[in-house]
Amino acid sequence: MGIKESLQQVKNPLTMIAIFAGLAEIAATVVLPVLNGAVQSTFVWYVMLFPVFLVVCFFITLNFNHKVLYAPSDFKDERHFFDELHGDFTAETSEIEKLRKFWKPDGVVDRFNENRLKQWLKISGIDPESITFFLRNKAFSDARKKAVEDLQL
């Protein structure tokens, strides 16, 4: 697996934190022998305390805002991610079901239909964060009805 394939695996904030911490420690290991006396002792303290700081920040975030540490791909169904993250999403409706089946028949994204739906959103002047956001957010309930009608679903 090459670097390009590895980078495509980075899908959530926890992976980014791990990569950042690892790179910081590697950089510190490379730079430390090059530094002179006073700067070196200060840098040693940084190298020792930075991981502790990261761990403390991680656990504070985990304790008070754990939802931001997950990506939609960490859930079997993106709906669960948005329900967990925002909590103000609508229950399943026939429009949502029709649009989801149009967009993801058999649970796999149909790129042609996805492009049609994105084009419809653009033409309609709707700019949601994602198609899932459009499908689940209460604010778009009228637009979903119109989409089902316009796309003849």
C-alpha positions in Angstrom: 0.0 0.0 0.0 1.5 3.3 -1.1 1.3 6.7 0.6 -1.6 7.8 -1.6 -3.7 4.8 -0.6 -2.7 5.3 3.1 -3.8 8.9 3.0 -7.2 7.8 1.7 -7.7 5.8 4.9 -7.5 8.9 7.0 -11.2 9.4 7.6 -11.6 10.6 11.2 -10.2 13.1 13.6 -8.6 10.4 15.8 -6.4 9.4 13.0 -5.4 13.0 12.3 -4.5 13.4 16.0 -2.4 10.3 15.9 -0.6 11.4 12.7 0.1 14.8 14.1 1.4 13.5 17.4 3.6 11.0 15.6 5.0 13.6 13.2 5.7 15.9 16.1 7.7 13.3 18.0 9.6 12.2 14.9 10.5 15.8 14.2 11.6 16.3 17.8 13.8 13.2 17.6 15.5 14.4 14.4 16.0 18.0 15.6 17.1 17.4 19.2 20.7 16.3 18.5 21.3 19.4 16.4 20.3 21.9 19.1 22.8 23.4 21.5 22.7 23.5 25.3 20.1 25.9 26.6 17.7 25.5 23.7 18.2 21.7 23.9 17.0 21.5 27.5 14.0 23.6 26.8 13.2 21.5 23.7 13.5 18.3 25.8 10.8 19.7 28.1 8.6 20.4 25.1 9.2 16.9 23.8 8.2 15.4 27.1 5.2 17.6 27.9 3.7 17.9 24.4 2.3 14.3 24.4 1.0 14.8 27.9 -0.7 18.0 26.7 -2.2 16.2 23.7 -3.5 13.4 25.9 -5.1 15.8 28.4 -6.7 17.8 25.5 -8.0 14.5 24.0 -9.6 13.4 27.2 -11.1 16.8 27.9 -12.6 16.7 24.4 -13.7 13.1 24.9 -15.4 14.1 28.1 -17.2 17.2 27.0 -17.6 16.9 23.2 -17.1 13.3 22.2 -19.2 13.6 19.1 -16.5 15.6 17.2 -14.1 12.6 17.4 -16.1 10.5 14.9 -16.6 10.6 11.2 -19.7 9.6 9.3 -17.8 6.6 8.0 -17.4 5.3 11.6 -21.1 4.5 11.6 -22.8 1.8 9.6 -25.4 4.3 8.6 -24.7 8.0 8.2 -28.1 8.8 9.6 -26.9 7.6 13.0 -23.9 10.0 12.8 -26.0 13.0 12.1 -28.6 12.0 14.7 -25.8 11.7 17.3 -24.1 14.9 16.2 -27.1 17.3 15.9 -30.1 15.5 17.3 -32.5 17.8 15.5 -33.2 15.6 12.5 -36.5 14.4 11.3 -37.8 11.0 11.5 -37.9 8.8 8.4 -40.5 9.9 5.9 -41.6 8.5 2.5 -39.7 11.4 0.8 -36.5 10.6 2.7 -36.8 6.9 1.9 -37.5 7.6 -1.8 -34.6 10.0 -2.1 -32.3 7.6 -0.3 -33.2 4.7 -2.5 -32.7 7.0 -5.5 -29.3 8.1 -4.2 -28.1 4.8 -2.7 -30.0 1.8 -4.1 -28.9 -1.3 -2.2 -26.9 0.9 0.1 -24.3 1.8 -2.5 -24.1 5.3 -4.0 -25.3 5.5 -7.5 -23.0 8.2 -9.0 -25.4 9.1 -11.8 -28.3 9.7 -9.5 -26.1 11.4 -7.0 -25.1 13.9 -9.7 -28.7 14.4 -10.6 -29.6 15.1 -7.0 -26.7 17.5 -6.6 -27.7 19.2 -9.8 -31.3 19.6 -8.6 -30.0 21.0 -5.3 -27.9 23.5 -7.1 -30.7 24.5 -9.5 -33.0 24.9 -6.5 -30.5 27.1 -4.7 -30.1 24.7 -1.9 -26.6 24.3 -0.5 -26.6 21.7 2.3 -23.4 20.4 3.9 -24.1 16.9 2.3 -26.8 14.9 0.7 -27.3 13.1 4.0 -27.7 16.5 5.7 -30.3 17.4 3.1 -32.2 14.2 3.7 -32.3 14.3 7.4 -32.5 18.0 8.4 -36.0 19.3 9.3 -35.3 22.6 7.6 -35.4 20.8 4.2 -38.7 18.9 4.5 -40.5 21.0 1.9 -37.5 20.9 -0.4 -37.4 17.1 -0.1 -41.1 16.9 -1.2 -40.3 19.1 -4.2 -37.2 17.0 -5.1 -39.3 13.8 -5.1 -41.8 15.6 -7.4 -39.2 17.2 -9.7 -37.1 14.0 -10.0 -40.2 12.0 -10.5 -39.5 9.4 -7.8 
